[in-house]
């Protein structure tokens, strides 16, 4: 075993960091992890799971004292996962996750679809049914509509259709993880709706903007209160329009539900929580009343939508047992629905909050195969992992580190092929 490890090539960490004893210092002074044997056992467990041979405690100590790490990128990522050491310290680039700060500018196809209003309306419905479709086509159709309005025909039905396409485009970009691009399109939709006094589209667009801001805020590492307040203001405005104009019932219920979720994140008073509960209840009753109807140009809202929000409200109040009981009342959902991922994510967090770390992380790990197809859910799992590593109570827990390793394999499958 020793001769095998001697054949490995190593990188001098002093060259990368201009620091001595990088691994040892991080283990002892950052993590207060004094038992080298525990670290080596965990390192070997992860190596063996990949089909590699284990190392000795002596090998680890020699690596620390020489201030080196293996050249093999896979082994360096394992070191990063165990010690939670910044990737740059080990000569690694940041994980290739979906970048929330990335502006996505797809290039439309050279073949723009001819303008046929009925065909455009039918295709718009399919973009709501599957927001993970290629964005290229949606953008191409937006260009055609804009061109028609600008140079040929600006009649009301074409402008209204453009507004709907902009809202759908924003939702597609949101679902695909490109939140800044989603924000760009929804702002355009709001401008069109305001200029033409399309109140139903305006309410829908304001709701979508609140939803996008909510996602940006909740997934951000550095959360700004003003960003949360903007989302609350947008949701309130959408609800206000719904109370004063004819707005599709599912748009109203989603807007009220979003307002409830936002108010419960950081309630400033008991009044905030009272309003949040009231809005969630109204949203639930609205959806219950109209559940036999459909709104083809919107999310498929059902009672599960509001039940999940209610569970999130209990989590915000540090009531994990009540959150779990609420989630148990969910109707059966298709296992591949993104809403199922959201519910399972909340179940994992509630289980951990209830004191059952291993069970909660098993739930979180079971989400990963589907989460890799949904950038926003994968980021949620990454944030859950980081929050646990930043907590002194959990940072050295083997369950947490093993979950981090499974997360790494999901984020970087290229390393483990």
C-alpha positions, -999 to +999 in steps of 0.1 A: +000+000+000+028+024+009+046+017-025+014+024-043+010+058-026+046+067-032+040+064-070+015+092-068+025+126-080+021+156-056+015+194-058+033+217-034+006+238-016+031+265-007+034+273-044-004+277-046-011+295-013+022+309+000+012+292+033+029+264+052+011+234+067-021+242+048-039+208+055-028+205+091-036+241+099-071+238+084-078+205+102-066+216+136-074+253+137-104+257+114-122+224+122-107+216+156-103+181+143-075+165+164-081+128+156-061+121+125-074+085+125-110+096+120-100+118+090-080+090+074-109+065+079-133+088+062-108+095+034-104+058+028-141+052+028-146+076+000-116+063-019-128+027-016-163+037-028-146+048-060-126+016-064-093+031-052-070+016-026-069+030+009-040+050+024-023+047+058-024+071+087+014+075+082+008+085+045-017+112+056+007+126+082+035+127+057+013+145+032+004+171+059+040+176+070+053+180+034+025+205+026+015+186-005-016+170-021-020+145-049-020+158-084-051+136-091-079+161-092-104+135-079-084+130-047-081+168-042-118+171-044-122+145-018-098+164+005-119+196-002-151+177+008-137+162+040-119+194+053-142+219+037-111+237+026-115+264-002-110+247-037-085+274-047-062+263-018-060+229-035-055+242-070-091+235-080-116+256-099-150+263-084-175+236-091-193+239-124-228+246-109-254+267-126-242+303-121-269+325-107-250+356-119-248+344-154-267+363-180-280+338-206-283+353-241-294+325-264-289+331-301-321+325-320-322+302-350-317+317-384-351+302-394-377+324-376-411+308-375-437+326-396-464+345-377-495+324-373-515+336-343-533+303-337-500+283-340-482+308-317-510+305-291-508+267-292-470+267-289-472+291-260-493+266-240-466+240-245-440+263-231-460+264-199-465+227-199-427+222-202-406+252-192-375+231-198-379+232-236-353+249-257-354+286-250-341+292-285-375+287-301-394+309-275-369+337-281-373+334-319-410+338-316-406+368-294-384+384-321-411+377-347-438+393-326-417+423-318-408+427-355-445+425-365-456+450-340-428+475-349-430+473-387-463+457-397-492+454-373-496+466-338-531+455-332-541+446-296-542+408-299-506+407-312-493+430-284-511+409-258-496+377-272-461+392-270-468+401-234-477+365-227-447+352-245-424+374-224-440+361-192-436+325-204-400+332-214-392+346-180-407+314-164-386+292-187-354+310-177-364+309-141-370+271-142-337+266-161-318+285-134-310+317-154-326+341-129-310+373-141-321+366-177-356+357-163-357+391-146-349+409-178-378+393-197-403+398-169-395+435-166-403+438-203-436+420-198-445+444-170-438+474-191-460+461-219-488+452-196-487+486-178-486+506-211-516+487-225-534+483-192-535+445-195-544+440-158-545+402-159-511+400-176-498+427-152-508+407-122-493+375-136-460+393-145-457+409-111-463+376-094-436+360-117-412+388-108-418+382-071-412+345-076-379+352-095-368+376-067-377+350-041-356+324-059-327+348-062-329+358-025-333+323-011-304+308-032-280+337-027-250+333-004-252+370+006-289+377+013-299+413+012-330+424+031-339+449+003-341+420-022-366+402+000-386+434+005-388+440-032-402+405-037-428+412-009-438+445-026-442+428-060-464+401-046-485+426-027-490+446-059-501+414-077-526+406-050-539+442-050-546+439-088-563+406-083-586+422-057-596+450-080-597+436-115-607+404-133-577+381-129-576+343-135-582+326-101-550+306-102-529+337-108-546+352-077-541+321-056-504+318-066-499+355-059-514+352-024-494+321-017-462+338-028-469+367-005-476+343+024-443+325+017-423+357+016-438+373+047-430+342+067-393+341+058-383+369+082-415+381+099-410+415+114-440+412+137-468+389+147-489+408+122-467+396+094-473+360+103-510+366+108-512+380+073-491+352+059-514+326+074-544+345+061-531+347+026-521+310+025-556+301+037-573+323+010-550+308-017-559+273-006-597+280-007-594+297-041-575+267-056-600+243-039-629+262-054-615+262-090-595+229-089-617+214-117-607+243-140-574+249-158-553+279-168-532+268-198-510+299-197-498+295-162-484+270-136-505+240-129-516+251-095-532+225-072-536+221-034-501+207-030-487+241-040-502+257-008-495+227+015-458+230+006-459+268+014-476+261+047-448+236+056-422+262+046-439+287+070-436+262+099-400+257+090-394+295+091-409+295+126-386+266+137-416+242+140-401+212+121-425+186+135-455+206+124-439+211+090-435+173+086-471+167+097-482+193+071-462+176+043-478+142+052-511+157+040-498+162+005-517+144-023-498+119-043-473+136-067-454+123-097-419+115-084-403+135-113-423+166-107-402+196-096-428+201-069-420+167-055-383+178-053-394+209-034-415+189-010-387+163-004-362+192+001-384+207+028-389+172+044-351+168+045-346+202+062-375+196+087-361+161+096-326+176+102-342+204+123-360+178+143-327+163+153-325+134+129-294+144+109-288+110+093-324+105+082-326+140+068-295+136+048-307+103+034-337+121+021-315+149+007-293+123-010-323+106-026-332+139-043-299+143-060-305+121-092-335+142-101-321+175-087-293+174-112-319+180-139-332+210-120-305+236-114-324+255-087-330+223-066-294+213-070-283+247-056-307+243-027-290+210-019-256+227-021-268+255+002-281+229+027-247+212+027-228+245+031-251+255+060-243+223+078-205+226+072-206+262+086-223+249+118-197+238+143-221+211+156-222+194+122-191+203+103-171+171+112-201+147+111-194+118+087-230+119+075-226+155+064-192+149+047-206+118+029-235+138+017-211+164+004-193+137-015-225+125-032-233+161-040-198+165-055-204+135-077-237+149-089-222+183-096-190+170-112-198+136-129-168+142-152-145+135-123-159+100-116-164+085-150 
